[in-house]
Amino acid sequence: MARDRWKRWDESSVGDMSGVRVVITGGNSGIGLSAAKQLARAGADVIIACRNPLKAEGALEEIRRDVPGAIVEARILDLADLASVKAFVDAYRASGEPLDILINNAGVMAPPFSHTADGFEMQMGTNHLGHFALTLPLIPLLEASPVARIVVVASHAHIGGRINFENLNAKRSYVAMHKYGQSKLANLLFAEALRKRLAASGSKIRVTSAHPGYTDTALQYKAQERNQRIIGPVMAWASGVLAQSSDKGALPTVRAAVDDSLSAGDYIGPRGLGGLHGYPVVTWRMPWAKDAAVAERLWDVSEALTGVSWDAE
């Protein structure tokens, strides 16, 4: 049950973000782009981390057009390539620039079976492992911020997800939406495991997570196109009837990033029927998204696969 289900939290609730530096992955489209605009409009210094340089440039032009005076830039980051993740992290750390908020938003949904540059199933590799490898080495920068926060963008699809450690890379079988649900469950398990580690180390970094409900974005349309026979038409109908705009779908992410009333570990999503649409509230997740044993095993596997390890120092 949503904790503050009758609260209306919208863009006017963001407040003054002047001087706050935000990195948002996948900020060139969908809820990432909308969140970038909302944060820039509030005065934040926004970096959109994107895979495609042309799309990144187009997003910058759109943000600057819609938010005159926006402080925004783009940097290249391909979460499906650990070398690209490392290059992004190394360059950011070498620059000496501050970091206040990291929003792990980018993702892929239900693509044909494929692998990342490092041989991981594309959805697990991009949605979880890429963000895992990005987040841990940026923690020292976040520790220096008085408003530090890490936001992990998950999905209602975690409901159908289970972590299949014996088939994590889909070598035995591949069902696109099942693997998408697995990757979104991994997002929530990572957020919880990270929250516990930061708390145990005495860190003031707040870890929250969010989901956009059913939002009308390019991610949905791509999934529809790839699943034309049965799932595609159903998704197309649902998008027309149930989906909310990307601007409204971005509100849970933005609230998770800026609302000081939230506690570490809070999960933010739309308050409407089934969590599909509406203003963002503190909401629920399935019990298996809080399974400590699975979260710890996933953490160990993620360290082994990415070569990136937790350093409490």
BELCORNOR-V166956 format. One record per helix or strand. SS is the DSSP state (h for helix, s for strand). FROM is the first residue (numbers start at 1). TO is the last residue. Records with the same first field share a line. If there is no record, write none. Layout:
SS = FROM-TO + FROM-TO
This chain:
h = 11-13 + 30-41 + 53-66 + 82-95 + 122-136 + 139-143 + 156-160 + 165-167 + 176-200 + 218-226 + 228-242 + 246-249 + 251-258 + 273-275 + 287-290 + 292-306
s = 21-25 + 45-50 + 71-76 + 101-104 + 115-115 + 121-121 + 149-153 + 206-210 + 215-215 + 244-244 + 267-270 + 280-282
